[in-house]
Each structure stands twice: as structure tokens, then as C-alpha cells.
């Protein structure tokens, strides 16, 4: 059985200064804005898996990733 390589994130900079983060062929970045048009940070846009979000929505999605998954939480395990 061969493993397929996990797609790596790439940061692209266009000639006009636009910064774009690409993952698996889609605009995506968990660390910050995925698209910064013309290098202007005030016009930044947030994308996850190619879907555009507002900054507030993006922060809410990112919050959901922190912490342990439910099956590793010791409080839930002790109930059974």
C-alpha cells in the first residue's frame, strides 16, 4: 500500500504584490488571511478550502479547532 503525499501549503506572490495562500488547489489559510490584494493588509480576505469568510466568521471557525477531540477528553471517558 503506497501513501499519497499530503498536499503542502504554498504562498504565492503576484507581480502586482498580491499575496495568496494555496492548499490543494484552493485558496486556504488557517494562520491568517489567505488573500492580500496588492499587499494591502486592509483589503485582506479570509478563505478556508476555497470558501470566503468574514474575519469574524473565520475566527469562529478557527476557535472550533482548538482543544482536544471529544474522544480524548478525560472527563467524558470517566463517565463510562
C-alpha positions in Angstrom: 0.0 0.0 0.0 1.5 3.3 -1.0 0.9 6.5 0.8 -0.3 9.5 -1.1 1.6 12.7 -0.2 -0.3 15.2 1.9 -0.7 18.4 -0.1 1.5 21.2 1.2 0.5 24.8 1.5 2.1 27.4 -0.8 2.4 31.1 -0.6 2.3 32.9 -4.0 3.2 36.5 -4.7 2.0 38.0 -7.9 3.7 40.8 -9.9 1.3 43.4 -8.5 2.1 42.4 -4.9 -1.0 40.3 -4.2 -0.2 37.6 -1.7 -2.2 34.3 -2.0 -2.0 31.1 0.1 -2.9 28.0 -1.8 -3.6 24.5 -0.4 -4.7 21.6 -2.6 -5.5 24.0 -5.5 -7.8 26.2 -3.3 -7.3 29.5 -1.5 -6.9 28.4 2.1 -5.0 29.6 5.2 -5.7 28.7 8.9 -2.9 31.1 10.2 -4.3 34.4 8.8 -5.7 36.0 5.6 -5.5 33.8 2.5 -5.6 36.7 0.1 -4.0 40.1 0.5 -4.7 42.1 -2.7 -1.8 44.3 -3.9 -0.1 43.7 -0.5 -2.6 46.0 1.2 -3.4 44.4 4.5 -6.6 46.5 4.9 -8.2 44.6 2.0 -7.3 41.2 3.3 -9.7 38.3 2.7 -10.1 35.1 4.6 -10.7 31.8 2.9 -10.9 28.2 4.1 -10.9 25.4 1.5 -11.8 28.0 -1.2 -14.8 29.4 0.7 -14.7 33.1 1.6 -15.4 34.1 5.2 -15.6 37.4 7.0 -12.8 37.9 9.6 -15.3 37.3 12.4 -16.6 34.0 10.8 -13.0 32.9 10.2 -12.1 33.5 13.8 -15.1 31.4 15.0 -14.1 28.5 12.7 -10.5 28.7 14.0 -11.7 28.6 17.6 -13.5 25.3 16.9 -10.2 23.6 16.1 -8.5 24.2 19.4 -8.6 21.8 22.3 -8.8 18.0 22.4 -11.3 16.0 20.4 -14.2 14.6 22.3 -12.8 11.1 22.4 -9.6 12.2 24.1 -11.3 14.2 26.8 -10.7 12.5 30.2 -13.9 14.0 31.6 -16.0 12.1 29.1 -14.1 8.9 29.5 -14.6 8.8 33.2 -18.4 8.8 32.8 -18.5 5.4 31.2 
